Amino acid sequence: KMSKSKGNVIDPLEVINGVSLKDLLAKLESGNLDPKELNKAIEMNKADYKSGIPACGSDALRFGLLSFCGQGRDVNLDINRVVAYRNFCNKLWNATRFAMLYFESSGPSASTESQAAQCSFRPSAIPVAMSLVGDGGPHVDLPMLADAWILSRLSVAICELHTKLSGYDIANASQIVYDFWYKELCDVYLEAIKPVMQLDVSSVANSATKHMTQTVLYTCLHYGLRLLHPFMPFVTEELYQRLALLVGEARTTIMLAPYPEPGAVDAWRNAKAEEAMDVVMRVAGSIRTLRSTYLKGSLEKHAPVVYVLCRSPAVAAILSSQKDTVCALARSSKAPPPAALHLVAEGCMPPKGCAAEVLDGSLEVHVLLKGVVDFSKEVARLQKEATQITGRLEKLKAKMSKPDYAARCPQATQDEEQGKVVAMEAELAALEGAMLQFKDA
């Protein structure tokens, strides 16, 4: 609880503009605090603000306060969390400005007016198919998985945000719009569309594909900025006007733009696209994890060959059509995309000398590292993981073997636990196969 008599009041202007520890202490000493309280306040400020309070800006402070709304009247205000939202503002600015380069502007060093003069993209209708029947009702079918996925996620975000705002659940509403921008649009979609943005547009087909993705990207930015505006009014106003100027639209304030409504975007919902993209992201995430585990230091630039063992025909079809997207998402700022991505059919095995991660009983990722890492350490790690799974499996089997198990547990629980047994046995078999690869490599 903030109290002037205790010297623990946080001035919002100091959070917006920043203040040094020296100035914080000088402000305390110039006040009329009791000497005992003054010493406590000085020690508290030295402990909490060792380097002072960095400049966070009004948008970050506003977003931080809104995210604390769920705590009731007593708010545990954490300046570090406001600093994190300042970093979010920076990411929002940089990501949006970077996305604008995908509209074929002259480059990041040019002025907005210069970019607008050289930008060939203009928002327009795109030819799409619409499924009128099926689970979930009518929905738009887009040829590019990443495009269909991000529009579906945007539709979900708009619907969930509308529900939270209608119930005055401001804290969770802020988290929804944060997750869409940070975790889905910036971290996934902008990376996934890089192969499309690099297409040679001299081909009519490539030009149409690129324009469709540009239109989806523009839609996400336009809707996303309007969604975020009540939470971060200043940065969204600036970016919204720059976006309009870039694509040749009339420059107007975002405050007059309609707020996105769920009913208008229901047709964007696409459960199949979300399921397929989840598979792509799981595989790409596994590749990044394996690379960060084994390819460190000077090996970060190494582009390994990746093998994906897939026992499900449906999942194999998804990965076969999305190899470019997987490779784009598997890279990082320091690590290039994999040299190649190969699908391994059921009944076959990847080459020996791979680091492996078992995603589930039907999907494994193998990164070829022969001659690069110490395989004896990998065998020890896999043995530890197998021991843990074996312990859980034996415990579950002991529970299921009790005489009163069938009478005491509902059939749904029995089916669920039997499925867990099958899944763990499949994982153990996959781990055994991975260990054999390293031992024989």
Salt bridges, closest charged atoms under 4 A:
ASP11 OD2 - LYS27 NZ 3.54
GLU14 OE2 - LYS27 NZ 3.16
GLU104 OE2 - LYS210 NZ 3.50
ASP141 OD1 - HIS139 NE2 3.16
ASP169 OD2 - LYS164 NZ 3.89
ASP179 OD1 - LYS183 NZ 3.51
GLU184 OE2 - ARG153 NE 2.96
ASP187 OD1 - LYS91 NZ 3.43
GLU191 OE1 - LYS194 NZ 3.07
GLU191 OE1 - ARG331 NH1 3.62
GLU238 OE2 - ARG242 NE 2.68
GLU261 OE1 - HIS162 NE2 3.58
GLU274 OE1 - ARG153 NH1 2.91
ASP360 OD2 - ARG282 NH2 2.96
GLU364 OE2 - ARG311 NH2 2.81
GLU364 OE1 - HIS366 NE2 2.91
GLU378 OE2 - ARG381 NH2 2.84
GLU385 OE1 - ARG381 NH1 3.53
ASP404 OD2 - ARG408 NE 3.52
GLU416 OE2 - LYS420 NZ 3.95
GLU417 OE2 - LYS399 NZ 2.66
GLU425 OE2 - LYS397 NZ 3.08
ASP440 OD2 - LYS352 NZ 3.90
